[in-house]
Amino acid sequence: MEPLNREQLDQLAEDIAFVKKAIEKNSSILQRIDFRSSLRLMALLTALAIFFFCGLFHALDKHFGGFINIPISIKAIVFSAITLVMVTLWFLKNSGVLKSARTVEPDISIMRLIREYYSIKLYHHFIPLGIVVLFSCAYALSSGNARLIIPIISIGAGLIWNSFDTLLKLDEFLLTSYWYILSGCIVMAFNMISPLLSLCLTLGCGLLFTSAMWYTPRKKHTEAL
């Protein structure tokens, strides 16, 4: 077999580049978005918000001698602040993902991105899990085991994040999902841990762990040309 000349090699390289571009164009945009850089700040701020508000409620609980004794006006201010933070983090997440998506497809809209992600298949994937988590939380509350609500939510979040690893191909989701599940099981086993501390140990530390992994520079692999 005769070796390829320079012209044939150039043509082969162009054909390979064309096929690669066609495959990328036909693949889901979710597989091409850099979720790590677009979500890491949101994950870090969410973790810090959990730590801050848990610490604030702990301080108020100690100062007034119980949550029920905290004045309604103070509760209203704190819960309003929590709502504002949640809305801000939601906006930060959406704007970060949309910005990353527009580096791939400049004309993409937020509505198209939502339709791309929230498909009928995805709904059928998460709705049963959501029903189980909600039923478990309601049962724990009605049976006088309200302390189990946080670990139940943590375990449910772990199962959801495990699915995100399959859908978005992000290994960090897989590692964090195991943190949520294991920490939730540990908190559930040691039922004497306070709900505020449970929230910090499960979701708070899990999000902090995720943001740390996303901020850590990834090793670059060289490709053979």
Secondary structure in CASP SS format (residue, H / E / C, confidence):
PFRMAT SS
TARGET T0000
AUTHOR 0000-0000-0000
METHOD secondary structure of the structure
MODEL  1
M C 1.00
E C 1.00
P C 1.00
L C 1.00
N C 1.00
R H 1.00
E H 1.00
Q H 1.00
L H 1.00
D H 1.00
Q H 1.00
L H 1.00
A H 1.00
E H 1.00
D H 1.00
I H 1.00
A H 1.00
F H 1.00
V H 1.00
K H 1.00
K H 1.00
A H 1.00
I H 1.00
E H 1.00
K H 1.00
N H 1.00
S C 1.00
S C 1.00
I H 1.00
L H 1.00
Q H 1.00
R C 1.00
I C 1.00
D C 1.00
F H 1.00
R H 1.00
S H 1.00
S H 1.00
L H 1.00
R H 1.00
L H 1.00
M H 1.00
A H 1.00
L H 1.00
L H 1.00
T H 1.00
A H 1.00
L H 1.00
A H 1.00
I H 1.00
F H 1.00
F H 1.00
F H 1.00
C H 1.00
G H 1.00
L H 1.00
F H 1.00
H H 1.00
A H 1.00
L H 1.00
D H 1.00
K H 1.00
H H 1.00
F H 1.00
G C 1.00
G C 1.00
F H 1.00
I H 1.00
N H 1.00
I C 1.00
P C 1.00
I H 1.00
S H 1.00
I H 1.00
K H 1.00
A H 1.00
I H 1.00
V H 1.00
F H 1.00
S H 1.00
A H 1.00
I H 1.00
T H 1.00
L H 1.00
V H 1.00
M H 1.00
V H 1.00
T H 1.00
L H 1.00
W H 1.00
F H 1.00
L H 1.00
K H 1.00
N H 1.00
S H 1.00
G H 1.00
V H 1.00
L H 1.00
K H 1.00
S H 1.00
A H 1.00
R H 1.00
T C 1.00
V C 1.00
E C 1.00
P C 1.00
D C 1.00
I C 1.00
S C 1.00
I H 1.00
M H 1.00
R H 1.00
L H 1.00
I H 1.00
R H 1.00
E H 1.00
Y H 1.00
Y C 1.00
S C 1.00
I H 1.00
K H 1.00
L H 1.00
Y H 1.00
H H 1.00
H H 1.00
F H 1.00
I H 1.00
P H 1.00
L H 1.00
G H 1.00
I H 1.00
V H 1.00
V H 1.00
L H 1.00
F H 1.00
S H 1.00
C H 1.00
A H 1.00
Y H 1.00
A H 1.00
L H 1.00
S H 1.00
S C 1.00
G C 1.00
N C 1.00
A H 1.00
R H 1.00
L H 1.00
I H 1.00
I H 1.00
P H 1.00
I H 1.00
I H 1.00
S H 1.00
I H 1.00
G H 1.00
A H 1.00
G H 1.00
L H 1.00
I H 1.00
W H 1.00
N H 1.00
S H 1.00
F H 1.00
D H 1.00
T H 1.00
L H 1.00
L H 1.00
K C 1.00
L C 1.00
D H 1.00
E H 1.00
F H 1.00
L H 1.00
L H 1.00
T H 1.00
S H 1.00
Y H 1.00
W H 1.00
Y H 1.00
I H 1.00
L H 1.00
S H 1.00
G H 1.00
C H 1.00
I H 1.00
V H 1.00
M H 1.00
A H 1.00
F C 1.00
N C 1.00
M C 1.00
I C 1.00
S C 1.00
P H 1.00
L H 1.00
L H 1.00
S H 1.00
L H 1.00
C H 1.00
L H 1.00
T H 1.00
L H 1.00
G H 1.00
C H 1.00
G H 1.00
L H 1.00
L H 1.00
F H 1.00
T H 1.00
S H 1.00
A H 1.00
M H 1.00
W H 1.00
Y H 1.00
T C 1.00
P C 1.00
R C 1.00
K C 1.00
K C 1.00
H C 1.00
T C 1.00
E C 1.00
A C 1.00
L C 1.00
END
